[in-house]
């Protein structure tokens, strides 16, 4: 049986925290325990009472009419004091306080993200957005989000902002010069072998209420949690606090970030597809190609080898691409939504990439792919910018969800012909876990000609 001692994060006075605990009928023993603490602490912070007067607690505990195992008692006690004193961005009511314009430090896998004097606002579409907000905020390429500088944000009327926005979060500059921001979700990765019960115990006592939890079946230890918060700063602080808990390897905000497409063919005619077969048709060096004709003498692929295409979607009814039904992970759900096809006029890159892999051969249409008998499965993980500038917007979780789903659905290969503006420990864990499971990953190094590779091609696995 696994045991652990949970560290207290930040304590708050009893009356604000114990009401929620005492209201939980399934935790009657713990409820009586909290009432017991109240009886000996009065108006004091009950964690301080336990910490400073353990003898008093242990002396009076046997008189209480409930039983709780000492190790579990210690764990519950330590984390019962973990209730944070962080406040929601808009307070407990629409008029209680203005948003706190804090910008906590945020790191991705490869270093610190640069803070911007900018905030992102997720609009509440059930409410009318005032003209005063539209006049000072800028729409983003991510549906339902706008950005606004901190001075304008602080000048907005409290009631107006609270009624128009569901979430306010600080912004950062990613390595492509795009805008990144924490969402209300975050990753918690536990040590290998940690039981589901211990994971649930740590998550249940998060500094912020958790409304949803995803346990990744094929990425051991990785969980995605959604916090009940209206402040990105709160989410970052809560995850930073949880990173110090035992059995936790790392925590990370599920960042919204930018990315860009890497090269894809633009001409569908095979006699011009010099990368497959270079005869010097453009004055190039004959034979400087993939050697597709020679490879096809050995194999043209196998229908059992499915290829996961991580991109902006693949045209699902394309007549010249061998494919199985895909999924759209930009919905935010772990299993994605039915589809996997493009969703806006600029979502064309994924179809080109899929054609390079599994374009049908010998059907008298266009050209063909390098592995025409291997079906592709589309995982739409990015949303192209409008206008079509070759860039897109995404969240870390969309890639992690796609890899987990692809592995579960028999994909033995993945392809990601894109460069990310930010790097993620959770995405790295997803790639590493599926690689250990036998999945082979390909990612493009980039088009710049510079030494080194873009992310995720730079990952060691």
Buried (B, 14 or more C-beta within 10 A) or exposed (E): EEEBEBBBBBBBBBEEBBEEBBEEEEBEBBBBBBBBBBEBBEEEBBBEBBBEEEEEBEEEBEEBEEEBEEEEBBBBBBBBBBBBEBBBBBBEEEEEBBBBBBBBEBBBBEEEBEBBEBBBBBBBEEEEBBEBBEEBBEEBBBEEBBBBBBEBBBEBEBEBBBBBBBBBBBBBBBBBEBBBBBBBBBBBBBEEEBEEEBBEBBBEBBBBEBEEBBBBEBBBBBBBBBBEBBBBBBBBBBBBBBBEBBBBBBBBBBBBBBBBBBBBBEEBEBEBBBBBBBEEEEEEEEEEBBBBEEBBEEEBBEEEBBBBBBBBBBBBEBEBBBBBEBBBBBBBBBEBEEBBBBBBEBBBBBBBBBBBBBBBBEEEBBBBBBBBBBBBBBBBBBBBBEEBEEBBBBBBBBBBBBBBBBBEBEBBBBBBBBBBBBBBBBBBBBBBBBBEEEBEBEBBBBEEEEEEBBBBBBBEE
